[in-house]
């Protein structure tokens, strides 16, 4: 027994690298005492469970809360068969347990009878130990099955021969190449097996022929239909080639009935499928029964619209005053007034015996110089001309500053809407269209977020428009955004951006406003928490990510970024910018006509008297 105790310690420390072991035995007290002392000396935590015929085992006696537990089982004990049956029923032959099964008699037929129908899978960590009848050394065998439901057979592979004495153990020889790589690397080939895959198809009825469904999933036309489902299907084909297996498909018309029931999720939970073709949005409810394997793609839903342009919204008397602050305009006006007064004084001194312009005419000359219109009358003296030159230089600099600011404003980034949140959108008078994708529709109709519920209540339930004008296809919705300024379309970035790139001009893309419908997240490849293929599929998909195979498919299906080129077109100044100018001009004309009328009246009054 001393050699067996040392073998257990050697297997736990050097092979499994564990510090917790559960020993199922039918040993004497002396053997138990020695085993406990040896384990304590190596800082190994042990728990002993006798397997006598009168012992009643609880259903949860193998449950634990640590990362991985080592289990030693003496198969020669009375209750060993019961233990193996309970472990199989509880799926305890998994990656969370390291089994070391000891058999004194080297009875392979009995071993096969226990494990042939057992629930042992590709992630099993089961080692069978027996004695070499000649050397009396220990022979270790690796036991696993890639999946009985897949058509797999029980595999028993000789691993190594270990000799032990009363103090330690050492490897005498390796009986195979299992030691060269990890267990999953040796088991990754599923040649001849058929994995069960669940896939979703919502664009076609499920009663059509399988050929039509496969043709649709392999195609890339009308990408707005089942985008994530088709991307997932096509991205999984290299995985099938890596595993060298076949896929048997189960087609569903939905991802799930609720957050974590029905549809593809139901197939994973009920063990009807081994993997899902389409990715999932990971949520708290799903986290209780599913676990994410790898990130699949970006998932982002937005409300897109162009600024609603109306003449009334752009009418502002201060539109052409915005380049300068009020203080600058006031200072410039005072300079022109002062220059007009100085010109008037200069003209009086220079033209004592000739016609002299009035103060109002001199101020008008100063104002014309300030507007870069020149002057029909200029001073004759050197001092007067220098002053007039200084006025012209000042006006020229102001004019250049003014025009550069106006042009840069016209050529700069388009003005974005003041509507920045979903709540502001819900309170606005803008019409809304929604992409009829199942994940978008369910979120809009069932979300518990207050702003989403308010948006649905005001824009869908309370809308006077027909449902057909609200739930519209992706291409029609994007065209409506382009042609109807102020129309809002709610869509997924993966589908909406493709049509934006197709139908929008480059500068129109710059005018788009975006409001996130929900926080940006990622879709994930998920499996049931107890899936035995989680680690193998994770390593395979990480390999596809590293080599760029997955990104090739993702980039061909999803456009998650739009490029804005606002300087590649001629800027057209609309009425929203020019209307204030026309209003000012009209006001000035009315004022001039009024003044002219007053002058005529005054002239007639003077001629009569």
C-alpha positions, 0 to 999 in steps of 0.5 A, spaced: 500 500 500 505 504 501 507 504 493 500 506 492 500 512 496 506 514 493 503 513 486 497 517 488 501 523 491 505 523 485 499 523 480 496 529 484 502 533 484 506 532 478 501 530 473 494 533 475 497 539 479 492 539 484 492 540 492 485 537 493 483 529 493 477 525 495 479 518 496 474 513 495 476 507 499 475 500 503 482 500 506 484 499 513 485 504 518 493 503 518 493 505 511 488 511 512 493 513 517 499 513 513 496 516 507 493 522 511 500 523 513 504 522 506 498 527 504 499 532 509 507 532 508 506 534 501 500 540 503 495 536 500 488 536 503 484 530 503 477 527 505 476 520 505 469 516 504 469 508 505 465 504 500 463 498 504 457 495 503 453 498 509 454 505 507 449 509 504 452 515 499 448 521 498 447 524 491 451 530 492 457 527 495 461 529 489 459 536 489 465 541 490 466 549 489 473 549 487 476 549 480 478 542 480 477 536 484 482 530 484 478 523 486 481 516 487 477 510 487 479 503 488 474 499 483 475 493 488 471 496 493 464 493 494 460 500 492 465 502 486 460 500 481 455 505 485 460 510 485 461 510 477 454 510 476 452 516 480 458 519 477 456 518 470 448 520 472 451 527 475 456 528 469 462 528 474 467 525 468 468 532 466 474 537 466 472 539 473 474 532 476 481 528 475 479 521 476 484 516 478 481 509 478 485 503 481 484 496 479 488 490 482 486 485 478 487 488 471 480 487 469 479 490 462 472 487 461 469 490 467 472 497 466 469 497 459 462 494 462 462 500 467 464 506 461 461 503 455 455 506 456 457 512 461 456 519 460 464 520 459 466 525 454 472 529 450 473 533 456 474 527 461 480 526 465 480 519 467 486 515 469 486 507 470 491 504 474 493 497 474 499 493 475 504 490 470 504 482 472 511 482 470 515 488 473 509 489 478 510 497 476 504 501 475 501 502 468 497 508 467 491 508 461 487 514 459 480 513 458 475 518 454 469 518 449 469 523 444 461 523 445 457 517 445 451 521 442 456 523 436 457 516 434 464 515 438 467 509 442 470 508 448 478 509 448 483 506 452 490 508 451 496 506 455 500 512 457 506 510 461 509 505 466 511 508 473 515 504 478 514 506 486 518 505 492 516 506 499 519 514 498 517 516 491 515 514 484 519 515 477 517 514 470 520 508 467 517 509 460 512 512 456 507 507 452 504 512 447 505 520 445 500 522 450 505 526 454 507 530 448 501 534 448 495 536 452 489 531 452 485 536 448 490 536 442 490 529 442 482 528 442 481 534 437 480 530 431 472 528 430 473 524 424 467 520 422 463 523 428 457 527 427 456 533 431 449 536 432 448 543 431 442 548 432 441 554 427 436 559 426 432 561 420 427 567 420 427 569 413 424 562 410 419 558 413 422 551 416 417 547 412 421 548 405 426 543 403 433 543 406 436 545 400 433 551 399 435 553 407 442 551 405 442 555 399 440 561 403 445 560 409 451 560 404 448 566 400 450 573 401 445 577 397 440 581 401 444 581 407 439 584 411 435 577 412 438 573 418 445 577 418 448 574 424 445 567 422 448 566 416 454 569 418 454 564 424 453 559 419 458 561 414 464 562 419 462 555 422 464 551 416 472 552 417 470 549 424 467 543 421 473 542 417 478 543 423 474 538 427 474 533 421 467 531 422 460 532 420 454 537 422 447 535 423 443 541 423 436 542 427 433 549 424 429 553 429 425 560 427 428 564 433 433 564 438 429 563 444 422 564 446 424 568 452 431 570 455 433 563 456 428 558 454 426 555 447 429 556 440 436 555 439 437 556 447 432 550 448 436 545 444 443 547 448 440 547 455 436 540 453 442 537 450 439 536 443 445 540 440 452 540 441 453 547 439 449 553 436 451 556 429 448 563 430 451 568 436 447 570 442 447 577 446 449 575 453 445 577 458 444 576 466 438 571 465 442 567 460 449 567 464 445 562 469 445 557 464 450 559 458 457 561 458 460 565 453 466 561 449 469 567 444 467 574 442 463 573 435 462 580 433 460 587 435 453 588 436 450 595 436 443 598 434 442 605 433 437 610 431 439 614 425 436 620 421 438 627 418 437 634 420 430 636 419 432 642 415 426 648 415 427 655 413 423 657 419 428 653 423 434 657 420 431 664 420 435 668 425 437 675 424 444 674 428 446 669 422 451 674 419 453 677 426 456 670 429 463 670 426 464 676 431 462 678 438 458 684 440 464 687 442 468 687 436 462 689 432 461 695 437 468 697 436 468 697 429 462 701 428 465 706 433 471 706 428 467 707 422 463 713 426 470 716 428 473 716 421 467 719 418 467 725 423 475 726 421 473 725 414 468 731 415 473 735 418 478 734 413 473 736 407 471 742 411 479 744 412 481 742 404 474 745 401 473 752 404 471 755 397 468 749 394 462 744 395 463 740 402 460 734 403 455 733 409 457 729 416 452 724 413 455 723 407 462 723 410 460 717 415 457 714 408 464 714 405 467 711 411 461 706 411 463 704 404 470 703 406 468 699 411 464 694 407 470 694 402 466 698 397 471 704 396 470 711 396 468 716 390 471 722 394 478 722 398 482 727 402 487 731 398 492 732 404 497 727 406 494 727 413 487 725 410 490 720 405 494 716 411 488 716 415 483 714 409 489 708 408 489 706 415 481 705 415 482 701 408 487 697 411 483 696 418 477 694 413 481 689 409 483 685 415 476 685 418 473 683 411 478 677 411 477 675 418 469 675 417 469 671 410 474 666 412 470 664 418 464 664 414 467 659 409 470 655 414 463 654 417 460 652 411 465 647 409 466 645 416 462 639 420 455 639 418 451 642 424 448 636 428 441 635 431 440 637 438 436 630 439 441 626 443 438 621 447 432 616 446 428 620 451 428 627 447 427 622 440 421 620 444 418 627 445 420 630 438 415 630 432 420 626 428 417 620 424 420 613 426 421 607 422 424 600 425 427 594 422 423 588 423 429 584 425 427 579 431 432 581 436 430 589 434 423 588 435 423 584 441 427 589 444 423 595 442 417 591 444 419 588 451 425 592 454 424 595 461 428 601 460 424 607 461 426 611 455 425 605 450 418 604 453 416 611 452 419 611 445 415 605 443 409 608 446 409 614 443 412 612 436 409 606 435 402 605 439 400 612 439 402 613 432 397 614 427 401 611 421 399 604 419 404 598 422 407 597 415 409 604 415 413 603 421 416 596 421 419 597 414 425 593 411 432 595 412 433 598 405 427 602 405 428 605 411 435 607 409 432 610 403 427 614 407 432 617 412 436 619 405 430 622 402 426 625 408 430 629 412 428 628 420 425 621 418 428 616 424 430 609 422 432 604 428 436 599 425 442 594 427 449 597 424 451 590 421 445 591 416 444 599 416 451 601 414 451 596 408 445 600 405 448 607 407 454 606 404 450 603 397 445 609 397 448 615 400 453 620 397 459 621 401 457 628 404 450 625 406 454 620 411 457 626 414 450 629 416 447 623 419 445 623 426 446 617 431 443 615 437 444 608 440 438 604 442 442 600 447 449 600 449 454 597 444 456 590 446 458 584 443 455 577 440 458 571 443 459 564 441 455 560 447 454 553 450 451 550 455 454 551 462 455 543 462 457 542 455 463 537 455 466 541 448 466 548 451 474 548 451 475 544 445 471 549 441 474 555 445 481 553 443 478 551 435 475 558 435 481 562 438 485 559 433 480 561 427 481 568 430 488 568 431 489 566 423 484 571 421 479 566 418 473 569 422 475 576 421 475 574 414 467 572 414 466 578 419 469 583 414 465 581 408 458 581 412 459 587 417 460 594 415 461 597 422 464 604 420 462 609 416 467 614 412 465 621 412 468 626 407 465 633 407 470 636 403 468 632 396 462 636 394 460 644 392 457 647 398 450 649 397 448 655 401 440 654 402 435 659 405 436 657 412 443 661 411 441 666 406 434 668 408 437 672 414 440 676 408 434 677 404 430 679 410 436 685 412 436 687 405 428 687 405 428 691 411 433 696 408 429 697 402 423 699 406 427 703 411 430 707 405 423 708 401 420 711 408 426 716 408 425 718 401 418 719 402 420 723 408 425 727 404 419 728 399 414 731 404 420 735 407 422 738 400 414 740 398 413 743 405 420 747 404 417 749 397 411 752 399 413 756 404 
